Amino acid sequence: MLFSIIDRMLIREVFRALLVIVSVLLLLILANSLVLLLGQVAAGSISMKVMGVLVGLKVVKLLGFILPPAFFFSILWVLGRMYRDSEMVALNCAGAGLLRLYRVFFLAALPLAALVAVLVLVVLPQARVYADNLQQQEKKQFRIGGLKPGAFNEFNKGRFMIYVGHTDEQGDGLRDVFVRYQLDGEPGVLVARRARLTGLDDSRGKYLILEEGQRYQGVPGRTTFSIADFSRYGIRLPDAAAEATTVSRTALPTSVLMASDDIKFKAELQDRLSAPLSVFALMLLSVPLARSLPRQGVYGRLTLAVIIYAIYMNLLSLAEKWMAKGVTPEWMGIWWVPGLAVLLAVMITQLDSLAYSALWRRWKGRLS
């Protein structure tokens, strides 16, 4: 039998705590991101479709990097409570020693590390590419859905500006429109009671058709300045400037990183691989850090665990930057950070064993 009653109890409690920690962290982080994204939607910078994609990208990114520490702290929480309530004493008497705990948590970490690997190595790069492409397409389109009534909407780096008082009930027409543009180096202003967009699906260009308004062209005080009334006036919207886009390393497929000899690409690859490796490294650390005497409590070691985790994550970030800049040798990579975590777990386990052995010898000497 692969899992006993004790094993299933430990796995159930750990994954229950894991679900709570992940849910709370996702809600806290996504709440702030949603406020910022909704502000961009209200300002017309992005559409609701892009916002949905960006939220999904944020969730995938957070899951890939939240799961390892959440698994770490869930084991700390469950084992710490069991030590505090003397349940671990009973489990030790039943034969559930340190190796048994590692066996259970290693089997639990296998599917979790596989999920993190899929998210970080496959899903996240593809999601970033899709989000970048969708944002680039949105920049090349000029739609009513991107105009915020009651506010100035800037385009083409401020060279083209539209103010819309409000839209009609059908949503396909504009009311009380103000347009500022540049024509042959001279400023122009259009004011109209109504307007509408045409040619949205026409490759020849998009036009804003204004009705019942005035046009002010040129600089006031110069001979070229002119004022004219019109019943209908069309102005071609500026084409989106072709921007030279550079693909970020974080959006490159993992296969491209594996085939590259660039040290920066290798550092990015190892940074991605560090996420599933951290599941096992932090798991090895969590078991000895959760250990405490029945009356000692868990909070002292929990504080130590938070400090160790903060140092671990900062070392991972520094190791990736050092490798990319050539500060550390290529063979060293960033593997030494999870290696240090494993070494620290062995040291804490040995120190605990010596401490408990000394305590047992002292207690045995008193009894004799």
N, C-alpha and C positions, 0 to 999 in steps of 0.2 A: 504494500500500500504506500503510495507516494506521499500523501499528506495524512497525518494523524489528526486527532481532535485538537491537540495543542497547536499543531501547525496551522490548521484552518482558523483557529481562534486568533492567532497572532496576525495572520495575513488579513483576516477580516477587519480587525481593529486598526491595523496600519493603513489599509486602503480606505477605510472610513475616515480616518483623520486626514489622509492625503486628499480625499475629495473635498473636505471642508476647507483645507488650507488653499488648495488650488482655486476653489470657487471664490473665496474671500479676496485673494490676491487679484484674480481676474476682474472682479467687480470694482475693486479700488482703482486699478490702473486703467481699466476701460472707461470708467466714469469720467476721468480727466480727459482722456483722448476723445471721447464722444462730444464733450463740451467744445473742444477745439475744432473738431470736424464739423459740428453743426454750425459753428460760427463761420467757417469757410463756405458752407452751403448757403447760409443766409446772405453772405457777401457776394455770392455768385462765383466764387473761385472754383468750386467743384460741384458736381451734380450729386443727387442722392445715390445714383448707381455707383459712382466712384467712391462715395463715402462708405457704402456697403462693402465694396471690395477692400478698402483700406481698413475697415474694422475687422474683416475676416483675416487680412494679412497680419494685423496686430495680434489677433487671437492665436494664430499659428505660431508667430514669433514668440509670444509670451509662453505658450505651452511648451515649446522646445526648450526654453531656458528656465521655466518655473518648476517643471516636474522634478529635476534632480534635487534642488534644495527643498522642495516640498516633501519629497520622499525622505530626505535626511531628517527634517524636523518632525515628520509624522512618526518615524521610528523613535526619535528622542522622546516625543510626547508619550507614546504608548508604553515604552519600556520604563521611562522615568516614573510614570504613574504606578506601574506594576512593582517597581522597586520600592516606591514610597509606601505602597499598601501591603508590602511583604508578599505579594503574589509570586515574585521571582524566586523567593526562598522555597515556596511550595513547588514551583516548576523545577528548580534545581534538584530537589529531593525526588521528583518524578523522573529525573534523567535528562531534563532539558537544559544542558549546559551551554557553554559559549559556542562550541562547534555546531550544536543543534540550532542555535539562533542564527548563526551565519548561514547555515544550509537553508533555512526557511527564507531568510531575507534575500539570499542570492537567487533562489528560484523565483521570488516575487520581483526581483530587480530585472530579470531577463526580459519579460514582455515589456516592462516599462522602458528599459534601455532601447529595445527594438522600436518602440513607438517614437521615442525621442530621436533616434537615428533617422527614421523615415521622415519625420517632421523637419529636421534640421538639414538633412542631406538632399532630400528630394522635394518635399512640398514647399518649403519656405523659398528656395530660389525660384521655383516656377511661379509662385504667388507674387513674388517681387517683380518678375518680368511682366506678368500680366497686369499688375497694378501700374507699372511705369508706362506700358503701352497704352493703357486706357487713359491715363492722365495726359499723355501726348496727343491722343486723338481728341480729347476734350479741349485742349489748347488750340487745336486747328478748327474748331467749330465755334460758331457764334450763334447762340440760340436764345429764344425768349426765356427759356427756363434758366438761363444763366444771368438774367437781368433782375436786379433787386429793385422793386418799386420803392420810391422815396429815398433813393441813395444814388450817388455817382458811381458808375461802373466804368473802370478804366481798362483799356485794352491796348495792346501793342506798346507796352511800356509808357503809358500815359499819353501817347500821341493821338489816341482816339478815345473820346470819353462820351458816354451817354447817360443822361439822367431821365428816368421814367417816373412820372407822377404816380400812375397806377395803371393796371391792365383792365380790360373790359371783362364782362362776366364770362365770355367764352374762353378767355385766356389766350386768344390768338392775335389780339390787337393791343396797341400801346396808346396811352393817353398822356397829354402834357409832356411832350418830349423835348429835351434839350440835347443838342449834339455839338461837340467841339472837335475840330479836326484840323489837319495840316494839308494844304494844297499848294504845291510848288513853293514850299518854304514859308507860305503866308498862312496865318491862322484864319479859320472860318468857324462861324457859329450858325446853327440852324435851330429854329424854335418852331414847333408845330403842335397843333391840337391833337392830331392823331398820327399814328405811324404803324407800319407792319413790316415784317421781314419776309422776303421772297427769295427763291432760288436756294433754299437750304440744302437741297439735294442736287444742285447743279454744279458741275465741276468748273463752269466758266466764272463762278463767283457768286457772292451773296450780296443782296442789295437791301437797303433800308428805304422804304417808300414813305415819305412824310406828306401829310395833307394839311392844307390851310395853315400856312405858317410864313415866316420871314427868314431871309438869309442875310447874314452879315459877313462880308468877305474882305479880308485885308486888315491893315492896322489903322485905327481911327486917326485922322489928321493928315493922312497921305492921300495923294490923288488917286491911288488905286483902290481906295476904300469904297465899297458899294453896299447899298441896302436894296433888297428886292423882296416883294411879296410873291407868293406862289400858292397855287391851289393844289399842286402836286409836284413833288420833287424827289428824285431818287439819287441816292449816294451809294457808291460801291464800298462795301466794308473792306478794310485792309486784310490782305491775306496774312495768315499766321507766318511769322518769320521762321524760316528753316533754321532750327537751332542745332548746333553740333552736340549731339547727346553722347555721353560716355557711359558705358555700362559699368556699374559698380561691381567690385569683386564679390560683394555679398549676393548679387543677382546672377552670377555665373553658375552654370550647372556644375555639379560635383565632378562629373566625368571630365570636363574641361580643366578643372583644377588638378585632377589626378594626372592628366597628360602633359601639364605644363612644367617647365623647368624654372620658371620664375619663382624667386624666393618668396615674393609677396603672395603669389597664388598658393604656394605650399603652406605658408603661414595661415592663410584663410582656410585651407583644407583641414589643417590640424586644429584650428579653432572650432570648426564644425564637429570634428570627431571628439573633441574634448567634452561635448555635451553628453553623449551616451556613456563615455568613460567616467564622467563625474557621478553618474548614478551609482556605479560600483564603488568608486573611491569614497564618496560621502557615506555610502551605506556601511563600508568598513569602519569609518570613523564614528558613526552614530551609535553602534553597539557598545563600545567601551565608554563613550561619553555619557551614555544614559545610565551607567552603573553607579549606584550609590548605596550607602548603608541605610537600613530601615528608618533610622531617625535623622538621617542627614538631610533629607529633602532632595529635590531635583533642581532647584533654582540656581544653585552655585554652578553646576556643570552646564546648565542651559545657557547661562551667560558666557561661559567659556566656549560653548559650541557656536554661539553667535559670533564671537570674536574670531574663532578659527575659520568659520565659513566666510566672513568678510575678508580675511587675509587670503583665503584660498581663491576667491573670485577676483580679487585685485591682482594676485600673482598670475592668474590665467590671462587677464587682460594685458599685463605687462609682458608676459612671456610671448604673446602673439605679436606685440609691437616690437619687442627686442629681436625676435626672429625675422620679422619683415624688414627691419632696418639693418640687420646683420650684426647686431650687438652680441648675440649669442651664436655659437656655431650651428650649422644646419642640422647636424646629427643630433644635437641636443633638443632641438624643437621646443615643444611645450609639454612633452611627455613627463618632464621632471616634476611638474606641479602635481598631477595625480600620483606620481611616485612618492612625493613627499607626504601626501595625505595617507597613503598606505603605510609608509614608514612610521608616521606619527601614530596611526592606529595600533601598530605593533608595539610601539613604545608605551602607549597608555595602557594597553592590555598587560604588558609585562610589569609595569609599575603597580597596577592594581593587583596582580597576582602576588607580587612581593609584599605589598601592603597587607593584603588579606592573610598571607602566610604568616607574616610577623604578628598580626593581630591574633591569629589562631594559636601560635606558639606562646604568646603572652597569656592568653586565656587558659591554655592547657597547663602552663606553669603555675598559674594561680590555683587551679583545681588540684594539682598534685601537691 
